[in-house]
Structure formats: structure tokens, C-alpha cells
């Protein structure tokens, strides 16, 4: 028996739980997607064509990304 490195619960096998591994994989993909949004839209070009709400959301995401680094 071993403890899962992700959820820290007992694992019947000597490996991490499969659902924990999948959940962590999905979380990392979501984080990568979120971090890539400003680069994909390239805020420096034609940001006037975006709606006010969209610009506010993108600026907020950019600030969150900068503060995490």
C-alpha cells in the first residue's frame, strides 16, 4: 500500500489513483489554456473592435497572469 501523491489518500496499488492523475492533467490543460488567451487574441492589435466586457475580462486575466509570475 502507498499514499497517492495527489490526494494523499491510501492507494491499493503502488501508484497514484488514475482519477487523480486525470484530474491533475485536466487542471494543467485548463491553466495552460487560460494563460494562452491574451497571446492568442494579441491585445495589442485591434482591441477597439472588441466589446467593453471582453476587453475588461482579458485585462483581468492578463493582470492575474502577471501577478502569479
N, C-alpha and C positions, 0 to 999 in steps of 0.2 A: 504494500500500500504506500501511497505517496500523496502529498498535498498538491493540488492544482496550483500552478504559479499565477494563474489569472484571478480565480475566485477564492483561492486559499481554503478550499474545502477538500475533504478526503476524496481521492480518486481510487477507484478499484483497480485500475491499471497503473502502470508506472509512467503514464503520460498525462498531459493536461486534458481536460474534458474537451470533446470535439465541439460542443456548442459554445464553450468559452473561446476557443480558437476562432470559430466562425464569427462570433460577436465582435471580437477584437479586430478581426480583418475588416469587417463592415465599418466599424468606427474609424479605422485608419483611412479607409477609402473615402468616407464622408468628410473627414478632416482635410484630406488632400483636395477634394473637390471644392470645399469651402475656401481653402487658401488659393485656389486657382481661379476663382471667379473674377477678381479685379483684372488679372492679367489677360484672361480670355476676352473681356469686354474692352480692354485698353481704355481706361478712363481719360487718358489724355487726348483722345480723338473724339470729336463729335459728341461730347457729353451733353450738349444743349438739346440734342434730339431725344434724349431720354426724359421720361417723366420725372417730376419732382420727387415722387415717392421712391422711384427706382434709384435715383441719384442718392437720396438720403440713406437708403439701405446699403448701397455699395460703399458709400463713405464710411458708414458704421462698421461694415465688415473689414474695410481697409484699416481702420483705426484699431479694431480688435486684433488683427493680424500683426500690426506694428507693435502693439503693447505686449503681445505674447513673446515676441522676439526680444 
